[in-house]
Amino acid sequence: MKNFIQLFLSLRIKNLFFLSLIQLLILNYLNTWTDYFWPSLFFIISTFFSAAAGNLINDIFDFKIDQIN
């Protein structure tokens, strides 16, 4: 259970939701959200998971550096 919590925290979930919110606001401002609903939704989901994977990869490769700091 402890490992799952550490994994969840390493995703930086607040940053990921903020990223998705900004994308939604930009799409709403451009009035393309209603015209291209499915492509926009897939774009937001794909960037969400790409950023989550990037956060995990960063935590894995920077483990020794993070221990020093």
C-alpha positions as CSV (number, residue, x, y, z in Angstrom):
1,M,0.0,0.0,0.0
2,K,2.9,2.3,0.8
3,N,4.3,1.8,-2.7
4,F,1.0,2.6,-4.3
5,I,0.8,5.9,-2.4
6,Q,4.3,6.8,-3.4
7,L,3.5,6.0,-7.0
8,F,0.4,8.1,-6.9
9,L,2.3,11.0,-5.3
10,S,5.0,10.8,-8.0
11,L,2.4,11.4,-10.7
12,R,1.9,15.0,-9.3
13,I,-1.8,14.6,-9.9
14,K,-2.5,18.3,-9.1
15,N,-0.3,19.4,-12.0
16,L,-1.9,16.9,-14.3
17,F,-5.4,18.2,-13.5
18,F,-4.2,21.8,-13.9
19,L,-2.8,20.9,-17.3
20,S,-6.2,19.4,-18.3
21,L,-8.1,22.4,-17.0
22,I,-5.9,24.8,-18.9
23,Q,-6.5,22.8,-22.1
24,L,-10.2,22.9,-21.5
25,L,-10.2,26.6,-21.0
26,I,-8.2,27.2,-24.1
27,L,-10.5,25.0,-26.2
28,N,-13.5,26.8,-24.7
29,Y,-12.0,30.2,-25.5
30,L,-11.4,29.1,-29.1
31,N,-14.9,27.7,-29.4
32,T,-13.6,24.4,-30.8
33,W,-14.7,22.3,-27.8
34,T,-18.2,21.7,-29.2
35,D,-17.1,21.4,-32.8
36,Y,-14.5,18.8,-32.2
37,F,-15.6,17.1,-29.0
38,W,-14.0,13.6,-29.5
39,P,-10.7,14.7,-30.9
40,S,-10.4,17.4,-28.2
41,L,-11.2,14.8,-25.5
42,F,-8.6,12.3,-26.9
43,F,-6.0,15.1,-27.0
44,I,-6.6,16.0,-23.4
45,I,-6.5,12.4,-22.3
46,S,-3.3,11.7,-24.3
47,T,-1.5,14.7,-22.9
48,F,-2.6,13.8,-19.4
49,F,-1.1,10.3,-19.6
50,S,2.0,11.5,-21.5
51,A,2.7,14.0,-18.7
52,A,2.0,11.3,-16.1
53,A,4.5,9.0,-17.8
54,G,7.0,11.8,-18.0
55,N,6.7,12.4,-14.3
56,L,7.3,8.8,-13.5
57,I,10.3,8.5,-15.8
58,N,11.8,11.6,-14.3
59,D,11.3,10.2,-10.8
60,I,12.9,6.9,-11.8
61,F,16.0,8.4,-13.4
62,D,16.5,11.2,-10.9
63,F,16.2,9.0,-7.8
64,K,19.9,9.4,-6.8
65,I,19.9,13.1,-7.4
66,D,16.7,13.6,-5.4
67,Q,18.2,11.7,-2.5
68,I,21.1,14.2,-2.4
69,N,18.8,17.1,-2.3
